[in-house]
Amino acid sequence: MENTIITSNKSSNIQLAFLGFVSFFIGIICMISTVCIYGFDPLTSISESATTGNATGMILPFALGCMFTYAIAHVGYCRSERIITRVMGVSFLIVAMQICNSIYVTEPRVGLLGLSPGLSNIIHICAAASGFGLMTVWITFYFTRSDKEKKDRTRQKIIRNYIYIACGAAMFCGLAMLIIGSFVSMGHYAVFIGEEFILIPASFAIVVKSGLILKDK
């Protein structure tokens, strides 16, 4: 029984580390592929890669599918964490189902539900806001929940908690940038920059949480 639990935890940590690397590289790969391989203009958002009509568009659904699969199966420390991660996973699934509006969208009906581009864009934005927001909450408040008693904390665990809080703060800044950018013009690439401000700190926090680095001996 104990060996089964250890194997399960190890498998979960490997999946979590993989999710961290996916979060880190998704924006970079989409941008490089779109610009350098296919010769398109730089992306205004990561989601725009799914509207370009080339192989780059398959990268985002794959990454979102990975996030959905992990989030739905995640056990966590408590019921509230399970609820948050599941809603986060469903939100990212909806992002993959309904594309954002962009200059590359020419069809009158888009996405899995066959909605108009305008309606699809609204659903996409709301789902992205939900997914990113809950990911920020998950990392900032739930990654630090284990070993609350100071006597149970090792030096490594204290360092990890500081990392989670710092990454969460950076993610909040990215969220604020996306929200403010919805009402005030902040430049053509503000959304892409805001997304990277969320995903890069998130990826680092997730890799640390997986135990791949700063693991207790």
C-alpha positions in Angstrom: 0.0 0.0 0.0 2.8 2.4 0.9 4.7 1.6 -2.3 1.5 2.3 -4.3 1.2 5.8 -2.6 4.8 6.6 -3.3 4.5 5.5 -6.9 1.3 7.6 -7.3 2.9 10.7 -5.8 6.0 10.3 -8.0 3.7 10.0 -11.1 1.8 13.1 -10.0 5.0 15.0 -9.5 6.3 14.0 -13.0 3.0 15.2 -14.5 3.2 18.4 -12.6 6.7 19.1 -13.8 5.6 18.4 -17.4 2.8 20.9 -16.9 5.3 23.5 -15.7 7.5 23.1 -18.8 4.4 23.3 -21.0 3.4 26.5 -19.3 6.8 28.0 -19.8 7.3 27.1 -23.4 3.8 27.5 -24.9 4.1 31.2 -25.6 7.7 31.0 -26.8 7.0 28.1 -29.2 3.8 29.6 -30.6 5.6 33.0 -31.2 8.7 31.4 -32.8 6.6 29.0 -35.0 4.2 31.8 -36.2 6.9 34.3 -36.9 10.0 32.4 -37.9 8.5 29.3 -39.6 5.3 30.6 -41.1 6.3 34.2 -41.6 3.2 35.8 -39.9 3.3 39.0 -37.9 4.1 38.6 -34.2 1.2 37.3 -32.1 -0.9 39.8 -30.2 -1.9 36.9 -27.8 -1.0 33.2 -27.4 -4.6 32.3 -28.4 -4.2 34.0 -31.8 -1.8 31.2 -32.8 -4.9 28.9 -32.9 -6.5 31.2 -35.6 -3.7 31.3 -38.1 -4.7 28.2 -40.0 -1.4 26.4 -39.8 0.3 23.7 -37.7 1.1 26.3 -35.0 -2.6 26.3 -34.1 -2.4 22.8 -32.8 0.2 23.7 -30.1 -2.3 25.7 -27.9 -5.1 23.0 -27.8 -2.4 20.4 -26.9 -1.1 22.6 -24.0 -4.6 23.4 -22.8 -5.5 19.7 -23.0 -2.5 18.9 -20.7 -3.7 21.5 -18.2 -7.2 20.2 -18.3 -6.2 16.6 -17.8 -4.0 17.3 -14.8 -6.4 19.7 -13.2 -9.4 17.3 -13.4 -7.4 14.5 -11.8 -5.6 16.6 -9.2 -6.4 15.5 -5.6 -4.9 18.4 -3.6 -4.9 19.1 0.1 -8.6 19.8 0.5 -12.0 20.0 -1.1 -11.7 23.7 -2.0 -8.5 23.1 -3.9 -10.1 20.2 -5.8 -13.0 22.5 -6.8 -10.6 25.3 -7.9 -8.4 23.1 -10.0 -11.4 21.4 -11.7 -13.0 24.8 -12.5 -9.6 25.9 -13.8 -9.3 22.8 -16.0 -12.8 23.3 -17.4 -12.0 27.0 -18.1 -8.9 26.0 -20.1 -10.9 23.4 -22.0 -13.4 26.1 -23.0 -10.5 28.3 -24.1 -9.4 25.5 -26.4 -13.0 24.9 -27.7 -13.8 28.5 -28.6 -11.1 30.6 -30.3 -10.6 34.3 -29.9 -11.4 36.7 -32.7 -8.5 37.9 -34.8 -7.6 39.1 -38.3 -7.1 35.4 -39.3 -10.7 34.5 -38.5 -12.8 34.6 -41.7 -15.5 31.9 -41.0 -19.0 33.0 -39.9 -19.1 30.1 -37.4 -16.1 29.0 -35.3 -15.2 26.7 -32.5 -16.6 23.4 -31.3 -20.0 25.0 -30.6 -20.2 26.8 -34.0 -20.6 30.3 -32.6 -20.2 33.6 -34.3 -16.6 35.0 -34.0 -17.8 37.8 -31.7 -19.6 35.5 -29.2 -16.8 32.9 -29.4 -14.4 35.7 -28.5 -16.4 36.8 -25.4 -16.6 33.2 -24.2 -12.9 32.7 -24.9 -11.9 35.8 -22.9 -14.2 34.9 -19.9 -12.8 31.4 -19.8 -9.2 32.6 -20.1 -9.8 35.1 -17.2 -11.3 32.3 -15.1 -8.5 29.9 -15.9 -5.7 32.4 -15.3 -7.3 33.8 -12.2 -7.8 30.4 -10.6 -4.3 29.4 -11.5 -3.0 32.4 -9.7 -5.1 31.6 -6.6 -4.0 28.0 -6.7 -0.3 28.8 -6.8 -0.4 31.7 -4.4 -2.6 30.3 -1.7 -2.7 26.5 -2.1 1.0 25.7 -2.9 1.9 27.1 0.5 -0.8 25.2 2.5 1.3 22.1 3.5 3.2 22.1 6.8 1.6 25.2 8.3 3.3 24.6 11.6 6.7 26.3 11.8 8.2 23.3 13.6 7.4 21.1 10.6 9.0 23.4 8.0 12.5 22.7 6.7 14.6 25.4 5.2 13.8 24.1 1.7 10.1 24.4 2.4 10.4 27.9 3.6 12.3 28.9 0.5 9.7 27.2 -1.7 6.9 29.1 0.0 8.7 32.4 -0.7 9.0 31.4 -4.3 5.3 30.6 -4.6 4.3 33.9 -3.1 6.7 35.8 -5.3 5.5 34.0 -8.4 1.9 34.6 -7.4 2.6 38.3 -7.0 4.0 38.4 -10.5 1.0 36.5 -11.8 -1.3 39.1 -10.2 0.6 41.8 -12.0 0.0 39.9 -15.3 -3.7 39.6 -14.5 -3.9 43.3 -13.7 -2.3 44.1 -17.0 -4.8 41.9 -18.9 -7.8 43.5 -17.0 -6.6 47.1 -17.4 -5.8 46.4 -21.1 -9.4 45.4 -21.6 -10.4 49.0 -20.9 -7.4 51.1 -21.8 -5.1 50.7 -24.8 -1.7 49.4 -23.6 -0.1 48.6 -26.9 -0.6 46.0 -29.6 1.2 43.2 -27.8 -0.1 43.9 -24.2 -2.1 40.8 -24.0 0.8 38.5 -25.1 3.0 40.2 -22.5 0.4 39.9 -19.8 -0.1 36.2 -20.6 3.7 35.6 -20.3 3.7 37.5 -17.0 1.3 34.9 -15.8 2.6 31.7 -17.4 6.4 32.1 -16.8 6.1 32.6 -13.0 3.5 29.9 -12.9 5.7 27.5 -14.7 8.6 28.1 -12.3 6.3 27.7 -9.2 4.9 24.5 -10.7 8.3 23.0 -11.4 9.4 23.8 -7.8 6.2 22.3 -6.5 6.8 19.1 -8.4 10.1 18.6 -6.5 12.2 18.7 -9.6 14.2 21.5 -7.9 14.6 22.6 -4.3 13.4 19.2 -3.2 13.8 18.2 0.5 16.4 15.5 0.9 
